[in-house]
Amino acid sequence: MSVGLQEVCAISKEDKLKCWDYTSGFKEIPKEIDMEEIIDVSAGQQQNCAVTKKGLLSCWPVILKY
């Protein structure tokens, strides 16, 4: 699990990534990012990143809502 400025991300038992933002609940992960077999995640202020078991890194922007 990782807690960022606007979002929280966690890895499920099935090694899949789920993220939630603080204002509207569950947030969809961008479809072009393969979020299968995730081993690490970091939620940041302006972007989130995840690493797969194959060593691939994917990052996507955080949509700030105030």
N, C-alpha and C positions, 0 to 999 in steps of 0.2 A: 504494500500500500504506500502511496505517496500523496501528500497534501500540498497543493499549490495555492496560489493567491485566490484563484477563482474556481478551482476544480479539485476533486479528489479522484484518484485512479487506484484500482486494485486488480490483482490477478486472481481469477477464480480457480477452483480445484481442477478445472479442465484446462488450465493454462491459457485462458482467454482473458482479454483485457476489457474492463468495464470502467467508465468514467462518469462522474456526476458533477454538475456545476451547482454552485450554491444558490442560484436564483430560480432555476427551472427544473431541477431534478436530473434525471438520466440524460446524458449527452451521447449522441451517436459518434462513434469513431469514424473518421473519414474512410469512405469505401475503398479508396485506392491503397490503403495501408492494410497489409495482411497481419491481423492481430491473433493468429494462431500460434500456439507454443511459445508464449511470452515468458521470459525468465526474470526480467527486471523492468521497472517503470519508474519514471521521474516526472512529477507534475511540477511545472514551473510557473513563473509569473506571466510569461508571454508565449510559452510553448511547452508541450509535453513530449516526452520521448520514451520509446520502449525498445527493448532488445529481445530478439528471438533466440531459440535454442541453436539455430544455425549461425548466430552471430550477426544477424542483420539489424541495423539501427533504423528506426522510423521515427520521425518527429512531425508534429502538426501544431498549428497555431491555436492559442487559447482565444476564444471570442470573449472579450471583456464586456460585461453588462453591469451597468451601474443604475 
